[in-house]
């Protein structure tokens, strides 16, 4: 697998391989295992991550199932998955506790028998000794391996993966811990899958925010009708991704150019780059600095921006000014502004942004204040009503948006909207 060094305006093309014209040559199925997933205690982020990684190398996921920690359910899922797909990837149930039964289910499905890997057991025991603790007896089960197939190394944990081929279908069993699963996929599974193909497939992933899927569809409809390029709309919580796929590089580049012409103001990146990464790159390229004043988001915007390595190049600081007193004492919001317009208002947001810029001596100050909910709204300012401010010392900007009644959604969308405002200001679009 290789990357193609082709760009159209800003559309990056990736070149992958597949075996048959007009379709994916390798189909996959994903099985995630765990009572915690079905019970809603844990979000199934593994399937999402795996699906994205697979499609990035030209492997289409055609079936996905989540099953409980029950051997018969796992066996049944494996049976269905192997009938449908060329590759089956399962996660979960390889730990040392009684409810970790995936290893037993794998043996029942494949007809394998478990045997003890004494060498690995010694290595595992030595790991615990280096940490100054005795290895729990339950961890000894992780030394058991089937007598058919192969073991997938786990660089980050004690639960090794399992792999075998059944009637032409490759089965991979991985632990459910995301950090362990990801490194095992990247080091052992994805490189193998990348070799299971022959012809070129060109893919570009264009990321948008600030526009609904239906509106984006209408904007692009004129160039999509009759296009031989496969076009997928991939809506997410904070935006819509567009995936363009074809064996013809020229066609993908041309359609990507047309997408930028029609919807360029909504596009912030390609591939899987996040909005905070994109904004950070823009700030760094322009040698600009930024400071924040957050109320209803409680520091979420600052958290997102500082999750990016090297953010100290442009991020100067953030103040969570939740109360009116904090807004006045820390950000310099005037008492009369609060009394006249209320703490959730464009006027207060504007003064918060100006205060952030001045206090930190930043090029750009950004603020958020809103009614996160689920309580506290009024007829004039309902739950979800949120105000944003941006001050660059030249052309201050403020706006208000009404989101939803869900507190967490409102906080996430507020941070996304504020980030997008920075992007649009740097681009000269607001």
FIMAR-630544 format. One line per 4 residues: number of its first residue (from 0); for each residue x, y, z of C-alpha. Coordinates in nm, 4 decimals. Example, Ala and Ser with C-alpha at 12.3 -4.5 7.8 and 13.67 -1.06 7.14 Angstrom:
<nodes>
0) 1.2300:-0.4500:0.7800  1.3670:-0.1060:0.7140;
</nodes>
This chain:
<nodes>
0) 0.0000:0.0000:0.0000  0.1271:0.3460:-0.0793  0.0156:0.7068:-0.0745  -0.0389:0.8943:-0.3976;
4) 0.1088:1.2401:-0.4036  -0.1874:1.3945:-0.5830  -0.3871:1.6989:-0.4743  -0.6787:1.8905:-0.6191;
8) -0.7193:2.2230:-0.4463  -0.6917:2.0558:-0.1075  -0.8179:1.7050:-0.1745  -0.5692:1.4361:-0.0829;
12) -0.5786:1.1106:-0.2771  -0.4766:0.7816:-0.1250  -0.3967:0.4925:-0.3551  -0.4946:0.1466:-0.2375;
16) -0.5140:-0.1913:-0.4054  -0.8102:-0.4116:-0.4870  -0.8651:-0.7047:-0.7125  -1.1810:-0.6506:-0.9146;
20) -1.3085:-0.3589:-1.1160  -1.5812:-0.1418:-0.9658  -1.6025:-0.3064:-0.6215  -1.4048:-0.3805:-0.3098;
24) -1.2170:-0.7079:-0.3444  -1.2018:-0.7858:0.0274  -1.5107:-0.7756:0.2488  -1.4942:-0.7786:0.6265;
28) -1.7188:-0.8491:0.9217  -1.6699:-0.7067:1.2715  -1.7829:-0.8784:1.5914  -1.7523:-0.6908:1.9202;
32) -1.7979:-0.8918:2.2366  -1.9035:-0.7799:2.5823  -2.2018:-0.7449:2.8135  -2.0862:-0.3895:2.8860;
36) -2.1403:-0.2955:2.5210  -2.4923:-0.4337:2.5034  -2.5815:-0.2864:2.8404  -2.4761:0.0621:2.7354;
40) -2.2040:0.0903:2.9983  -1.9311:0.1190:2.7356  -1.9471:0.2830:2.3920  -1.8426:0.0514:2.1109;
44) -1.5593:0.2670:1.9792  -1.3656:-0.0382:1.8576  -1.6018:-0.1141:1.5694  -1.5965:0.2480:1.4534;
48) -1.2177:0.2653:1.4573  -1.1745:-0.0720:1.2866  -1.4290:0.0141:1.0169  -1.2474:0.3357:0.9329;
52) -0.9085:0.1695:0.9232  -1.0363:-0.1072:0.6979  -1.2022:0.1213:0.4468  -0.8821:0.3266:0.4411;
56) -0.7075:0.0280:0.2842  -0.9914:-0.0613:0.0496  -1.1589:-0.3252:0.2706  -1.5349:-0.2822:0.3009;
60) -1.7178:-0.3835:0.6175  -2.0432:-0.5519:0.5144  -2.1648:-0.6871:0.8498  -2.1227:-0.6022:1.2157;
64) -2.2615:-0.7575:1.5324  -2.2264:-0.7050:1.9060  -2.2799:-1.0122:2.1236  -2.2728:-1.0841:2.4981;
68) -2.0037:-1.2732:2.6873  -2.1713:-1.6057:2.6120  -1.9904:-1.8816:2.4279  -2.2854:-1.9928:2.2159;
72) -2.3586:-1.6357:2.1021  -1.9950:-1.5817:2.0040  -1.9860:-1.9096:1.8115  -2.3081:-1.8173:1.6325;
76) -2.1689:-1.4743:1.5391  -1.8506:-1.6318:1.4039  -2.0563:-1.8724:1.1969  -2.2594:-1.5924:1.0382;
80) -1.9568:-1.3677:0.9877  -1.7469:-1.6319:0.8128  -2.0301:-1.7013:0.5707  -2.0463:-1.3361:0.4728;
84) -1.6905:-1.2040:0.4738  -1.3336:-1.2699:0.3679  -1.1968:-1.1299:0.6951  -1.3587:-1.1443:1.0385;
88) -1.2248:-0.9267:1.3189  -1.3483:-0.9869:1.6730  -1.2646:-0.7850:1.9819  -1.3211:-0.8596:2.3481;
92) -1.3341:-1.1490:2.5925  -0.9649:-1.2446:2.6051  -0.9011:-1.1293:2.9612  -0.8325:-1.3449:3.2685;
96) -1.1764:-1.3343:3.4337  -1.4610:-1.5878:3.4317  -1.6702:-1.3889:3.1822  -1.3870:-1.3846:2.9256;
100) -1.5000:-1.6811:2.7157  -1.3936:-1.5773:2.3652  -1.0937:-1.8110:2.3667  -1.3209:-2.1066:2.4454;
104) -1.5688:-1.9998:2.1770  -1.2877:-1.9772:1.9226  -1.1824:-2.3326:2.0060  -1.5374:-2.4642:1.9790;
108) -1.5843:-2.2957:1.6424  -1.2504:-2.4064:1.4955  -1.2233:-2.7455:1.6635  -0.8964:-2.6487:1.8318;
112) -0.7773:-2.7573:2.1752  -0.6132:-2.5301:2.4308  -0.2603:-2.5939:2.5511  -0.0354:-2.4040:2.7871;
116) 0.2423:-2.1886:2.6431  0.4880:-2.2293:2.9296  0.7404:-1.9883:2.7815  0.4860:-1.7090:2.7553;
120) 0.3667:-1.7820:3.1085  0.7228:-1.7270:3.2331  0.7480:-1.4030:3.0370  0.4139:-1.2837:3.1746;
124) 0.5161:-1.3674:3.5298  0.8410:-1.1751:3.4784  0.6434:-0.8687:3.3700  0.4552:-0.8679:3.6981;
128) 0.7771:-0.9159:3.8924  0.9325:-0.6128:3.7230  0.6348:-0.4111:3.8474  0.6950:-0.5420:4.1990;
132) 0.3802:-0.7562:4.2275  0.3001:-1.1248:4.2107  0.1056:-1.2405:3.9083  -0.2575:-1.3179:4.0029;
136) -0.3521:-1.6812:3.9530  -0.6282:-1.5814:3.7117  -0.3710:-1.4420:3.4669  -0.2379:-1.7913:3.4064;
140) -0.5302:-1.8485:3.1693  -0.3694:-1.5995:2.9331  -0.0923:-1.8495:2.8718  -0.3407:-2.0864:2.7065;
144) -0.3261:-2.0977:2.3267  -0.5158:-2.3060:2.0676  -0.3255:-2.5866:1.8983  -0.4204:-2.4508:1.5547;
148) -0.3774:-2.1092:1.3993  -0.1336:-1.8498:1.5240  -0.0898:-1.6006:1.8069  -0.1049:-1.2234:1.7496;
152) 0.1465:-1.0390:1.9716  0.0180:-0.7774:2.2145  0.2861:-0.5113:2.2775  0.0722:-0.3242:2.5313;
156) -0.0993:-0.5930:2.7358  -0.1102:-0.9538:2.8472  -0.3992:-1.0789:2.6293  -0.2549:-1.2038:2.3023;
160) -0.4733:-1.2312:1.9939  -0.5648:-1.5403:1.7929  -0.5706:-1.5940:1.4193  -0.6606:-1.8711:1.1765;
164) -0.8120:-1.9351:0.8335  -1.1393:-2.1296:0.8016  -1.2614:-2.2199:0.4525  -1.0820:-1.9202:0.3037;
168) -1.1944:-1.6691:0.5676  -0.9299:-1.5110:0.7892  -1.0430:-1.4850:1.1525  -0.8651:-1.2475:1.3901;
172) -0.9496:-1.2350:1.7604  -0.8212:-0.9283:1.9485  -0.8580:-0.7937:2.3035  -1.1281:-0.5368:2.3673;
176) -0.9044:-0.2765:2.5331  -0.8888:-0.0061:2.2615  -0.5213:0.0858:2.3050  -0.4167:-0.2796:2.2827;
180) -0.6489:-0.3590:1.9932  -0.5295:-0.0601:1.7897  -0.1590:-0.1341:1.8112  -0.2210:-0.5014:1.7272;
184) -0.4295:-0.4006:1.4252  -0.1687:-0.1551:1.3044  0.1307:-0.3813:1.3558  -0.0100:-0.7231:1.2647;
188) -0.3481:-0.7106:1.0857  -0.3544:-0.4070:0.8588  -0.0161:-0.4780:0.6939  -0.1377:-0.8282:0.6039;
192) -0.4657:-0.6982:0.4647  -0.2782:-0.4422:0.2586  -0.1178:-0.7278:0.0653  -0.4449:-0.9023:-0.0197;
196) -0.5025:-0.7065:-0.3429  -0.3639:-0.6218:-0.6842  -0.5223:-0.3227:-0.8618  -0.5276:0.0470:-0.7723;
200) -0.8164:0.2100:-0.5868  -0.8092:0.5865:-0.5280  -0.9846:0.7269:-0.2234  -1.0156:1.0756:-0.0804;
204) -1.1943:1.1630:0.2443  -1.3150:1.5233:0.2725  -1.4266:1.6490:0.6142  -1.6947:1.9136:0.6652;
208) -1.8564:2.0846:0.9608  -2.1309:2.3410:1.0099  -2.3619:2.1886:0.7490  -2.6306:1.9200:0.7725;
212) -2.6016:1.6054:0.5615  -2.9202:1.6873:0.3694  -2.8050:2.0405:0.2866  -2.4623:1.9163:0.1803;
216) -2.6310:1.6592:-0.0432  -2.8376:1.9310:-0.2098  -2.5319:2.1531:-0.2590  -2.3422:1.8721:-0.4318;
220) -2.6298:1.7063:-0.6135  -2.5491:1.8623:-0.9514  -2.1992:1.7088:-0.9632  -2.3022:1.3749:-0.8126;
224) -2.5705:1.2885:-1.0668  -2.4247:1.0519:-1.3220  -2.0766:1.0566:-1.1680  -1.8932:0.7234:-1.2024;
228) -1.7127:0.7954:-0.8755  -1.8512:0.6203:-0.5666  -1.9684:0.8922:-0.3255  -2.0448:0.8168:0.0400;
232) -2.1883:1.0586:0.2968  -2.0575:0.9690:0.6433  -2.2409:1.1825:0.9017  -2.1027:1.2076:1.2519;
236) -2.1741:1.4013:1.5670  -1.9691:1.7048:1.4671  -1.9851:1.6988:1.0880  -2.0198:1.5050:0.7645;
240) -1.7363:1.3283:0.5843  -1.7424:1.2738:0.2083  -1.5612:0.9681:0.0759  -1.4861:0.9609:-0.2962;
244) -1.3683:0.6288:-0.4413  -1.2735:0.5173:-0.7914  -1.0153:0.3227:-0.9872  -0.9676:0.6334:-1.2011;
248) -0.7439:0.8879:-1.0293  -0.8429:1.1666:-1.2685  -1.2133:1.1235:-1.1960  -1.1609:1.1423:-0.8195;
252) -0.9436:1.4533:-0.8529  -1.1990:1.6247:-1.0756  -1.4932:1.5471:-0.8479  -1.2923:1.6579:-0.5453;
256) -1.2212:1.9895:-0.7181  -1.5932:2.0347:-0.7855  -1.6760:1.9537:-0.4216  -1.4359:2.2245:-0.3087;
260) -1.5858:2.4736:-0.5546  -1.9386:2.4143:-0.4266  -1.8884:2.3435:-0.0554  -1.5428:2.4812:0.0208;
264) -1.6514:2.6990:0.3141  -1.7635:2.3897:0.5051  -1.4477:2.1852:0.4408  -1.1792:2.1884:0.7074;
268) -0.9546:1.8872:0.6367  -0.8979:1.5564:0.4592  -0.8379:1.2016:0.5793  -0.9120:1.1807:0.9548;
272) -0.7592:1.5108:1.0682  -0.9699:1.6710:1.3418  -1.0981:2.0267:1.3422  -0.8688:2.1181:1.6325;
276) -0.5707:1.9879:1.4363  -0.6759:2.1877:1.1319  -0.7280:2.5064:1.3337  -0.3946:2.4533:1.5075;
280) -0.2203:2.4197:1.1724  -0.3837:2.7414:1.0515  -0.2791:2.9319:1.3645  0.0771:2.8052:1.3386;
284) 0.1044:2.8838:0.9668  -0.0175:3.2404:1.0280  0.1969:3.2802:1.3460  -0.1162:3.3619:1.5455;
288) -0.1882:3.2982:1.9129  -0.5213:3.2278:2.0799  -0.6762:3.2500:2.4271  -1.0158:3.1321:2.5512;
292) -1.2889:3.2320:2.7935  -1.5316:2.9460:2.8529  -1.8478:2.9329:3.0578  -2.0967:2.6560:2.9710;
296) -1.8315:2.4322:2.8105  -1.6299:2.4228:3.1321  -1.2900:2.4013:2.9605  -1.3860:2.1554:2.6865;
300) -1.2638:2.3815:2.4071  -0.9280:2.4257:2.5776  -0.9060:2.0524:2.6320  -0.9601:1.9825:2.2636;
304) -0.7051:2.2376:2.1518  -0.4372:2.1232:2.3959  -0.4859:1.7574:2.3028  -0.2822:1.8411:1.9919;
308) 0.0955:1.7979:2.0293  0.2743:2.1286:1.9814  -0.0315:2.3368:2.0733  0.1922:2.5531:2.2929;
312) 0.3066:2.7149:1.9665  -0.0231:2.9035:1.9505  -0.2343:2.8308:2.2600  -0.1667:3.0808:2.5403;
316) -0.4310:2.9934:2.7963  -0.7937:2.9545:2.8949  -1.0184:3.0732:3.1740  -1.3336:2.8911:3.2847;
320) -1.5476:3.1823:3.4030  -1.8668:3.0064:3.5012  -2.0136:3.2602:3.7428  -2.0928:3.6247:3.6753;
324) -1.8291:3.7213:3.9316  -1.5665:3.5254:3.7416  -1.6732:3.6870:3.4159  -1.6329:4.0318:3.5722;
328) -1.3216:3.9738:3.7830  -1.1248:3.7547:3.5439  -1.2419:3.8611:3.1994  -1.3392:4.2211:3.2590;
332) -1.7044:4.1816:3.1619  -1.8892:4.4937:3.2775  -2.1551:4.4630:3.5448  -2.3948:4.6777:3.3442;
336) -2.3574:4.4453:3.0435  -2.4529:4.1468:3.2569  -2.7465:4.3304:3.4123  -2.8744:4.4621:3.0792;
340) -2.8352:4.1552:2.8602  -2.7789:3.8587:3.0930  -2.4819:3.6234:3.1232  -2.5910:3.4307:2.8144;
344) -2.5885:3.6995:2.5495  -2.3871:3.8021:2.2472  -2.2893:4.1210:2.4282  -2.1344:3.9287:2.7195;
348) -1.9728:3.6812:2.4797  -1.8119:3.9733:2.2956  -1.6680:4.1178:2.6176  -1.5448:3.7760:2.7289;
352) -1.3601:3.7287:2.4000  -1.2063:4.0750:2.4252  -1.1044:4.0017:2.7831  -0.9380:3.6743:2.6892;
356) -0.7407:3.8415:2.4103  -0.6291:4.1271:2.6351  -0.5512:3.9249:2.9488  -0.3303:3.6798:2.7604;
360) -0.1996:3.9316:2.5054  -0.3188:3.6951:2.2311  -0.3926:3.7666:1.8676  -0.7375:3.6058:1.8963;
364) -0.9741:3.5753:2.1904  -1.2639:3.3281:2.1759  -1.5553:3.2880:2.4166  -1.8527:3.0618:2.4801;
368) -2.1488:3.1217:2.7122  -2.4765:2.9344:2.7000  -2.7627:2.7416:2.8607  -2.6295:2.3857:2.8520;
372) -2.9416:2.2352:3.0105  -3.1403:2.0358:3.0766  -3.2771:2.3076:3.3073  -3.2403:2.6836:3.3209;
376) -3.3887:2.7900:2.9898  -3.6485:3.0612:2.9299  -3.8795:3.1410:2.6397  -3.6320:3.3972:2.5094;
380) -3.3251:3.1862:2.5839  -3.4230:2.8171:2.5774  -3.2019:2.5270:2.6734  -2.9327:2.4973:2.4082;
384) -2.9128:2.8714:2.3464  -2.5412:2.9497:2.3171  -2.3480:3.2662:2.2372  -2.0022:3.2910:2.0858;
388) -1.7525:3.5716:2.0693  -1.4333:3.6174:1.8694  -1.2069:3.9192:1.9020  -0.8942:3.9756:1.6954;
392) -0.8623:4.3452:1.7753  -0.9748:4.4352:1.4242  -1.3245:4.3060:1.3604  -1.4959:4.1616:1.6705;
396) -1.7564:3.8972:1.5938  -2.0394:3.7449:1.7960  -2.3277:3.5141:1.7172  -2.5865:3.2939:1.8881;
400) -2.7114:2.9445:1.8091  -2.9758:2.7242:1.9676  -2.8735:2.3594:1.9900  -3.0564:2.0772:2.1738;
404) -3.1843:1.9868:2.5184  -2.9005:1.7448:2.5910  -2.6284:1.8940:2.8099  -2.3362:1.6913:2.6742;
408) -2.4416:1.7413:2.3124  -2.4651:2.1149:2.3687  -2.1180:2.1332:2.5182  -1.9626:1.9307:2.2365;
412) -2.1417:2.1276:1.9652  -2.0477:2.4560:2.1306  -1.6790:2.3653:2.1284  -1.7054:2.2551:1.7645;
416) -1.8827:2.5764:1.6632  -1.6250:2.7946:1.8380  -1.3388:2.6085:1.6703  -1.5055:2.6442:1.3336;
420) -1.5473:3.0170:1.3913  -1.1716:3.0475:1.4367  -1.1143:2.8559:1.1141  -1.3581:3.0753:0.9240;
424) -1.2070:3.3965:1.0619  -0.8531:3.2951:0.9656  -0.9837:3.2046:0.6190  -1.1521:3.5445:0.5925;
428) -1.5000:3.3940:0.5651  -1.6518:3.5727:0.8666;
</nodes>
